[in-house]
Amino acid sequence: MNGPSPADSALVQAVLPLAGGDTDLRIGVLASGRGSNLRVLLDRCADGSLPARVVAVACNHSDAPALAIAAEYGIPYRAVPRAGHPTRLDQQHTLADFLDGADAQLIVCAGFDRVLEPPICDRWSGRLINLHPSLLPAFAGGLHAIADALAYGVRVTGVTVHFVTPAVDAGPIILQEAVPVAPDDTLDSLRARIQAVEHRLLTEAVALYAANRLLIEGARVIIQP
């Protein structure tokens, strides 16, 4: 079996020192919408079941409900809409500057609805994770994976938590769980079951990161004892 390439090795180096078994992992969140996964993170941090705390929330839409959730919990937040930035990359650097300014160690894409530009992925290499509502690589690269699964007639879909790389929805997978598709499922019923799994898997993935148990080897994530 071949070892990781130099680029992969750098990714491994980025994961371990920042997690470091820290019982107070600092999380920055990128959000775009309702913020249900953000609320779960905040609740698990507050009740002590997750050894971490959310230190900042950045959003690319000024009217996203996720911002109200951040305010409710007293978390610093900033909206950075596309207007006023010459390029999407400039906008994303502004979002990234805000989260880095809060000394966030792990960046979580919690319903972020834009593909991150390669320089942003590289900037946070090994400390940027995303939730995707399918069993990647199935239904990758879009914002409608649940509807696409229904339209395609699959019997099983699911949830994937993965590290983000410049290759869209193709970064090393941390956790996956299957969700059966019932014959009478609607978009709403399937979405509800998938979101329940998302909430649990995201918490588990962040806890593994905080405990320094994730090791990237090539395209795989090894969960260490």
Rosetta silent file (secondary structure, phi, psi, omega in degrees, C-alpha in Angstrom):
SEQUENCE: MNGPSPADSALVQAVLPLAGGDTDLRIGVLASGRGSNLRVLLDRCADGSLPARVVAVACNHSDAPALAIAAEYGIPYRAVPRAGHPTRLDQQHTLADFLDGADAQLIVCAGFDRVLEPPICDRWSGRLINLHPSLLPAFAGGLHAIADALAYGVRVTGVTVHFVTPAVDAGPIILQEAVPVAPDDTLDSLRARIQAVEHRLLTEAVALYAANRLLIEGARVIIQP
SCORE:     score description
SCORE:     0.000 S_00000001
   1 L     0.000  129.563 -179.021    0.000    0.000    0.000 S_00000001
   2 L   -73.274  146.500  175.723    1.423    3.350   -0.986 S_00000001
   3 L   -78.857  173.918 -179.965    1.937    6.005    1.671 S_00000001
   4 L   -67.505  149.568  175.457    0.445    9.492    1.465 S_00000001
   5 L   -69.609  167.991  176.072    1.815   11.943   -1.035 S_00000001
   6 H   -53.814  -39.231  178.617    3.670   15.052    0.223 S_00000001
   7 H   -65.023  -40.844  178.492    0.425   17.012   -0.079 S_00000001
   8 H   -65.206  -39.605  179.450   -1.427   14.369    1.933 S_00000001
   9 H   -60.645  -39.529  178.038    1.301   14.368    4.560 S_00000001
  10 H   -62.622  -36.448  178.958    0.870   18.105    4.981 S_00000001
  11 H   -64.685  -41.972  176.715   -2.821   17.515    5.510 S_00000001
  12 H   -59.789  -45.137 -179.541   -2.068   15.013    8.266 S_00000001
  13 H   -61.116  -31.137 -179.015    0.265   17.505    9.907 S_00000001
  14 H   -72.653  -30.099 -176.718   -2.511   20.096    9.849 S_00000001
  15 H   -73.822  -49.465 -165.309   -4.976   17.863   11.697 S_00000001
  16 H   -69.519  -48.251 -178.558   -2.999   16.670   14.666 S_00000001
  17 H   -64.249  -31.195 -176.110   -1.470   19.791   16.249 S_00000001
  18 H   -77.832  -32.395  175.867   -4.712   21.736   15.999 S_00000001
  19 H   -76.512  -62.135  168.694   -6.843   19.042   17.588 S_00000001
  20 L    59.583   17.136 -177.876   -4.237   18.058   20.131 S_00000001
  21 L    68.994   14.278 -177.003   -6.729   16.424   22.505 S_00000001
  22 L   -62.990  129.012  179.162   -7.847   19.938   23.504 S_00000001
  23 L   -83.336   -0.075  179.261  -10.920   19.832   25.729 S_00000001
  24 L  -133.006   56.225 -179.788  -11.880   23.303   24.561 S_00000001
  25 E   -60.077  131.860 -177.965  -11.662   23.026   20.775 S_00000001
  26 E   -94.046  119.481 -174.984  -12.524   26.363   19.172 S_00000001
  27 E  -109.160  131.949  167.748  -15.041   25.967   16.339 S_00000001
  28 E  -107.416  138.901 -175.355  -15.846   28.445   13.602 S_00000001
  29 E  -117.186  132.079  169.436  -19.046   27.818   11.662 S_00000001
  30 E  -102.082  122.952 -176.800  -19.885   28.702    8.070 S_00000001
  31 E  -134.948  159.783  177.939  -23.655   28.797    7.588 S_00000001
  32 L  -134.571  -20.571 -169.372  -26.149   29.924    4.967 S_00000001
  33 L  -129.296 -127.522 -171.002  -29.612   28.899    6.084 S_00000001
  34 L   -68.818  -29.019  175.954  -31.765   27.783    8.989 S_00000001
  35 L    83.528   24.565 -178.509  -28.886   26.799   11.237 S_00000001
  36 H   -65.464  -38.860  177.684  -30.258   23.516   12.607 S_00000001
  37 H   -71.210  -34.149  174.192  -26.801   21.927   12.690 S_00000001
  38 H   -60.237  -45.896 -179.470  -25.384   25.086   14.268 S_00000001
  39 H   -61.830  -40.073  177.983  -27.991   24.866   17.043 S_00000001
  40 H   -61.434  -45.543  177.576  -27.111   21.227   17.690 S_00000001
  41 H   -58.425  -46.340 -178.787  -23.424   22.119   18.020 S_00000001
  42 H   -63.008  -40.971  179.773  -24.227   24.963   20.397 S_00000001
  43 H   -66.552  -42.845 -179.165  -26.494   22.767   22.531 S_00000001
  44 H   -68.594  -34.169  174.325  -23.952   19.935   22.744 S_00000001
  45 H   -66.511  -41.090 -176.292  -21.210   22.396   23.691 S_00000001
  46 H   -68.772  -35.969 -177.744  -23.467   23.964   26.326 S_00000001
  47 L   -87.419    0.896  175.227  -24.474   20.678   27.962 S_00000001
  48 L    85.145    0.084 -179.408  -20.875   19.468   28.132 S_00000001
  49 L   -79.538  -13.765  177.074  -21.313   16.459   25.849 S_00000001
  50 L  -122.017  119.022 -176.352  -19.026   18.029   23.238 S_00000001
  51 L   -77.972   67.795 -174.440  -15.575   19.173   24.419 S_00000001
  52 E  -162.741  172.512  171.959  -15.595   22.319   22.302 S_00000001
  53 E  -148.144  143.195  176.240  -17.128   25.744   21.912 S_00000001
  54 E   -81.288  123.065 -175.857  -18.346   27.739   18.947 S_00000001
  55 E  -104.818  -14.957 -179.904  -16.368   30.977   18.856 S_00000001
  56 E  -166.974  149.373  176.632  -17.750   32.600   15.691 S_00000001
  57 E  -127.884  127.326  177.717  -20.380   32.181   12.983 S_00000001
  58 E  -119.626  139.010 -174.674  -19.931   33.564    9.472 S_00000001
  59 E  -135.767  144.618  179.155  -22.713   33.645    6.898 S_00000001
  60 L   -94.317    5.289  176.275  -22.900   34.562    3.233 S_00000001
  61 L  -130.310  131.061 -176.311  -26.542   35.741    3.500 S_00000001
  62 L   -70.681  -22.260 -175.920  -27.637   38.688    5.631 S_00000001
  63 L  -104.904   14.775 -177.047  -31.099   37.250    6.304 S_00000001
  64 L   -68.709  131.291  176.545  -30.091   33.697    7.270 S_00000001
  65 H   -57.870  -23.481  178.480  -31.861   32.409   10.410 S_00000001
  66 H   -57.936  -31.416  179.220  -28.503   30.972   11.510 S_00000001
  67 H   -66.144  -38.560  177.641  -27.446   34.517   12.424 S_00000001
  68 H   -66.410  -34.668  177.262  -30.356   34.828   14.850 S_00000001
  69 H   -65.475  -44.022  177.148  -29.329   31.542   16.448 S_00000001
  70 H   -58.850  -44.439  179.159  -25.787   32.855   16.923 S_00000001
  71 H   -63.147  -40.197 -179.923  -27.167   36.021   18.510 S_00000001
  72 H   -58.446  -37.037 -177.788  -29.456   33.971   20.760 S_00000001
  73 L   -94.000    2.217  179.024  -26.446   32.104   22.149 S_00000001
  74 L    72.719   28.920 -178.826  -24.245   35.186   22.376 S_00000001
  75 L   -95.416  131.109  175.767  -21.836   33.993   19.688 S_00000001
  76 L   -56.883  137.331 -178.053  -20.000   36.610   17.598 S_00000001
  77 E  -143.147  160.452  176.615  -21.303   36.535   14.027 S_00000001
  78 E  -150.310  135.039  172.286  -20.877   38.328   10.748 S_00000001
  79 E   -98.652  131.298 -179.218  -22.831   38.359    7.503 S_00000001
  80 L  -130.052   83.080  179.740  -20.725   38.808    4.369 S_00000001
  81 L   -69.518  163.428 -177.131  -23.000   38.929    1.293 S_00000001
  82 L   -65.492  -33.809 -179.588  -21.585   38.653   -2.196 S_00000001
  83 L   -60.225  137.371  179.299  -22.471   42.260   -3.028 S_00000001
  84 L    93.604   -2.712  177.575  -19.564   44.612   -2.479 S_00000001
  85 L  -118.368  129.764 -175.378  -16.884   42.027   -3.227 S_00000001
  86 L   -62.036  -31.076  179.233  -15.281   41.959   -6.679 S_00000001
  87 L  -139.132  162.747  175.279  -15.090   38.158   -6.723 S_00000001
  88 H   -63.306  -34.671  177.934  -16.501   35.232   -4.784 S_00000001
  89 H   -62.300  -41.831  177.276  -12.962   34.481   -3.616 S_00000001
  90 H   -60.416  -42.588  177.509  -12.699   37.966   -2.089 S_00000001
  91 H   -59.701  -45.516 -177.026  -15.983   37.372   -0.297 S_00000001
  92 H   -69.341  -32.577  174.394  -14.794   34.030    1.039 S_00000001
  93 H   -64.387  -36.050  177.809  -11.489   35.487    2.230 S_00000001
  94 H   -65.779  -42.751  174.796  -13.515   38.027    4.231 S_00000001
  95 H   -59.429  -45.793 -177.835  -15.541   35.197    5.786 S_00000001
  96 H   -65.506  -39.569  178.755  -12.331   33.295    6.513 S_00000001
  97 H   -60.381  -38.713  179.590  -10.629   36.352    8.027 S_00000001
  98 H   -64.467  -46.121 -179.180  -13.516   36.727   10.470 S_00000001
  99 H   -69.267  -39.436  177.125  -13.335   33.110   11.627 S_00000001
 100 H   -66.660  -32.540  177.979   -9.540   33.135   11.806 S_00000001
 101 H   -65.504  -20.910  175.791   -9.737   36.370   13.778 S_00000001
 102 L   -91.776    7.827 -179.733  -11.679   34.425   16.423 S_00000001
 103 L    59.223   37.695  176.016   -8.838   31.859   16.554 S_00000001
 104 L   -67.149  133.610  178.941  -11.104   29.076   15.309 S_00000001
 105 L   -93.528  -39.769  178.013   -9.225   25.781   15.148 S_00000001
 106 E  -118.235  132.876  177.865  -11.839   23.697   13.336 S_00000001
 107 E  -106.736  126.625 -179.169  -14.112   25.152   10.651 S_00000001
 108 E  -113.271  122.082  171.123  -17.482   23.470   10.179 S_00000001
 109 E   -84.024  106.302 -176.906  -19.595   24.006    7.063 S_00000001
 110 E  -112.642   83.734 -176.951  -23.079   23.691    8.544 S_00000001
 111 L    77.249   28.338  177.636  -25.445   24.167    5.635 S_00000001
 112 L   -78.125  127.411 -167.639  -23.087   26.470    3.730 S_00000001
 113 L  -102.381   22.886  175.400  -24.530   26.763    0.228 S_00000001
 114 L  -131.106  145.935  173.334  -21.502   27.728   -1.845 S_00000001
 115 L   -70.519  130.014  177.737  -18.520   25.752   -3.034 S_00000001
 116 L   -76.390  135.354 -179.478  -15.426   27.033   -1.276 S_00000001
 117 L   -66.559  149.525 -177.341  -12.731   28.274   -3.618 S_00000001
 118 H   -51.600  -40.937  178.435   -9.471   26.251   -3.700 S_00000001
 119 H   -61.994  -29.776  177.947   -7.389   28.918   -1.884 S_00000001
 120 H   -73.511  -42.345  176.210   -9.882   28.800    1.012 S_00000001
 121 H   -59.265  -42.469  179.501   -9.755   24.995    1.111 S_00000001
 122 H   -67.986  -36.831 -179.722   -5.958   25.171    1.154 S_00000001
 123 H   -60.220  -36.467 -177.887   -5.985   27.861    3.833 S_00000001
 124 L  -109.799   26.416 -174.805   -7.910   25.540    6.166 S_00000001
 125 L   -53.946  127.482  177.525   -6.435   22.267    4.929 S_00000001
 126 L    81.765   -1.676  178.309   -7.058   19.467    7.399 S_00000001
 127 L  -137.818   30.520 -179.840   -9.265   21.548    9.672 S_00000001
 128 E  -131.085  118.829 -178.704  -12.314   22.143    7.493 S_00000001
 129 E  -123.916  157.704 -176.457  -15.229   19.679    7.551 S_00000001
 130 E  -140.170  149.943  170.504  -18.568   19.495    5.778 S_00000001
 131 E  -100.369  135.656  174.589  -21.859   17.624    6.023 S_00000001
 132 E  -131.391  131.636 -174.424  -23.361   16.259    2.819 S_00000001
 133 L   -84.422   55.586  171.682  -26.835   14.656    2.738 S_00000001
 134 L  -160.686  173.054  173.124  -25.915   11.573    0.712 S_00000001
 135 L   -89.959   89.029  179.797  -23.535    8.653    0.790 S_00000001
 136 L   -56.083  144.019   11.209  -20.677   10.250   -1.114 S_00000001
 137 L   -84.612    6.877  178.281  -19.584    9.895   -3.843 S_00000001
 138 L   -67.969  139.502  175.275  -23.256    9.445   -4.743 S_00000001
 139 L    54.001   44.751  177.458  -25.131   12.688   -5.480 S_00000001
 140 L   -86.372  160.226  167.375  -22.062   14.867   -5.022 S_00000001
 141 L    84.261    7.291 -179.518  -21.593   18.408   -6.230 S_00000001
 142 L  -138.251  173.803 -179.072  -25.067   19.863   -5.809 S_00000001
 143 L   -98.483    3.589 -173.247  -27.430   21.479   -3.339 S_00000001
 144 L  -127.528   43.084 -174.003  -30.317   19.071   -3.935 S_00000001
 145 H   -63.617  -34.780 -179.186  -28.901   15.684   -3.004 S_00000001
 146 H   -69.489  -47.435  177.206  -32.025   14.596   -1.108 S_00000001
 147 H   -62.561  -38.192  179.381  -34.369   15.483   -3.962 S_00000001
 148 H   -64.476  -39.068  178.388  -31.957   13.892   -6.420 S_00000001
 149 H   -63.236  -43.006  177.719  -31.962   10.645   -4.441 S_00000001
 150 H   -63.062  -44.845 -177.449  -35.772   10.565   -4.484 S_00000001
 151 H   -64.933  -32.804 -177.595  -35.916   11.349   -8.190 S_00000001
 152 H   -79.769  -17.308  178.058  -33.392    8.642   -8.987 S_00000001
 153 L    80.498   24.670 -179.880  -35.374    6.043   -7.059 S_00000001
 154 L   -68.572  152.852  177.506  -32.552    4.804   -4.836 S_00000001
 155 L   -88.637  -21.128 -177.686  -33.445    2.491   -1.971 S_00000001
 156 E  -139.795  133.397  168.497  -30.732    3.868    0.329 S_00000001
 157 E  -128.072 -149.759 -179.922  -29.177    7.294    0.737 S_00000001
 158 E   165.560 -155.276 -176.336  -27.503    8.777    3.806 S_00000001
 159 E  -136.067  140.567  176.132  -25.155   11.300    5.362 S_00000001
 160 E  -128.801  134.051  168.274  -21.431   11.897    4.978 S_00000001
 161 E  -110.395  126.491 -174.511  -19.103   14.016    7.116 S_00000001
 162 E  -144.136  158.020  169.574  -15.844   14.678    5.303 S_00000001
 163 E   -71.432  143.699 -179.522  -12.800   16.908    5.204 S_00000001
 164 L   -92.032  132.337  174.752  -13.108   19.605    2.546 S_00000001
 165 L  -129.098  171.607  178.494  -10.568   19.745   -0.267 S_00000001
 166 L   -60.064  -24.380  175.714  -10.564   21.695   -3.558 S_00000001
 167 L   -77.475  116.244 -169.976  -12.172   18.652   -5.224 S_00000001
 168 L   -62.150  126.287  177.545  -15.876   19.236   -4.557 S_00000001
 169 L    55.225   30.379 -177.062  -17.441   16.693   -2.169 S_00000001
 170 L  -126.844   11.871  179.839  -14.440   14.424   -2.652 S_00000001
 171 L   -74.475  165.657 -178.311  -12.400   14.997    0.508 S_00000001
 172 L   -54.795  132.387 -174.756  -11.466   12.193    2.931 S_00000001
 173 E   -84.571  128.848  178.245  -14.561   10.748    4.602 S_00000001
 174 E   -89.901  -54.427 -179.040  -14.742   10.868    8.396 S_00000001
 175 E  -141.093  148.500  172.632  -18.150    9.262    9.039 S_00000001
 176 E  -141.599  149.492  173.472  -21.011    7.910    6.957 S_00000001
 177 E  -147.370  135.065  179.787  -24.390    6.441    7.798 S_00000001
 178 E   -78.837  147.320  174.087  -27.040    4.984    5.529 S_00000001
 179 E  -129.267  115.727  179.158  -30.651    6.178    5.601 S_00000001
 180 E   -64.093  147.304  175.449  -33.247    3.912    3.920 S_00000001
 181 L  -104.147  117.856 -178.747  -35.621    5.516    1.440 S_00000001
 182 L   -80.204  151.122 -179.542  -39.207    4.379    1.996 S_00000001
 183 L   -58.534  -30.671 -178.081  -41.545    3.848   -0.988 S_00000001
 184 L  -100.997   15.845 -179.639  -43.884    6.564    0.302 S_00000001
 185 L   -63.747  140.527  167.014  -41.188    9.068    1.255 S_00000001
 186 L  -105.473  172.898  177.023  -41.687   12.698    0.386 S_00000001
 187 H   -59.173  -41.717 -178.111  -38.929   15.266    0.267 S_00000001
 188 H   -67.702  -42.978 -177.261  -39.947   16.496    3.725 S_00000001
 189 H   -68.679  -40.830  178.873  -40.103   13.063    5.363 S_00000001
 190 H   -69.216  -40.209  178.431  -36.769   11.935    3.951 S_00000001
 191 H   -59.769  -40.867 -178.509  -35.148   15.263    4.796 S_00000001
 192 H   -62.028  -42.908  179.949  -36.310   14.970    8.411 S_00000001
 193 H   -69.526  -37.614  178.641  -34.708   11.526    8.836 S_00000001
 194 H   -66.609  -41.415 -179.415  -31.505   12.632    7.135 S_00000001
 195 H   -64.796  -34.767  176.767  -31.245   15.742    9.324 S_00000001
 196 H   -61.493  -39.217  177.348  -31.581   13.632   12.471 S_00000001
 197 H   -71.352  -39.908  177.103  -28.567   11.610   11.312 S_00000001
 198 H   -55.103  -46.990 -176.851  -26.701   14.787   10.333 S_00000001
 199 H   -60.234  -40.272 -179.071  -27.077   16.192   13.831 S_00000001
 200 H   -74.063  -45.981 -177.004  -25.642   13.056   15.420 S_00000001
 201 H   -66.365  -37.056  178.815  -22.814   12.436   12.953 S_00000001
 202 H   -62.206  -44.459  178.584  -21.638   16.054   13.047 S_00000001
 203 H   -61.369  -42.777  179.927  -21.369   15.936   16.825 S_00000001
 204 H   -63.553  -42.611 -178.238  -19.492   12.621   16.658 S_00000001
 205 H   -65.027  -42.392  178.924  -17.066   13.923   14.025 S_00000001
 206 H   -65.528  -38.945  178.073  -16.268   17.080   15.996 S_00000001
 207 H   -64.126  -39.828  176.900  -15.738   15.009   19.154 S_00000001
 208 H   -63.695  -41.437  178.214  -13.318   12.723   17.280 S_00000001
 209 H   -63.386  -45.823 -178.134  -11.417   15.748   15.995 S_00000001
 210 H   -63.071  -30.718  179.985  -11.266   17.307   19.456 S_00000001
 211 L   -86.510    4.549  177.620   -9.922   14.030   20.869 S_00000001
 212 L    61.884   40.323 -176.377   -7.146   13.953   18.224 S_00000001
 213 L  -107.058    4.634 -177.595   -8.403   10.640   16.856 S_00000001
 214 E  -106.070  125.134  178.498   -8.524   11.486   13.143 S_00000001
 215 E  -126.995  124.034  178.782   -5.570   10.649   10.928 S_00000001
 216 E   -91.671  123.610  174.909   -5.638   11.255    7.181 S_00000001
 217 E  -125.275  105.594 -176.355   -3.754    8.690    5.115 S_00000001
 218 L    62.795 -122.187 -179.516   -4.044    9.380    1.412 S_00000001
 219 L   -94.721    5.291 -174.884   -7.747    9.500    0.582 S_00000001
 220 E  -113.612  152.555  170.574   -8.807    7.765    3.804 S_00000001
 221 E  -107.857  124.323  176.138   -9.449    8.894    7.354 S_00000001
 222 E   -97.711  124.935  175.366   -8.265    6.485   10.039 S_00000001
 223 E   -91.196  112.073 -174.173  -10.132    6.762   13.353 S_00000001
 224 L   -83.543  151.050  177.711   -7.510    6.019   15.969 S_00000001
 225 L   -60.080    0.000    0.000   -8.230    4.304   19.310 S_00000001
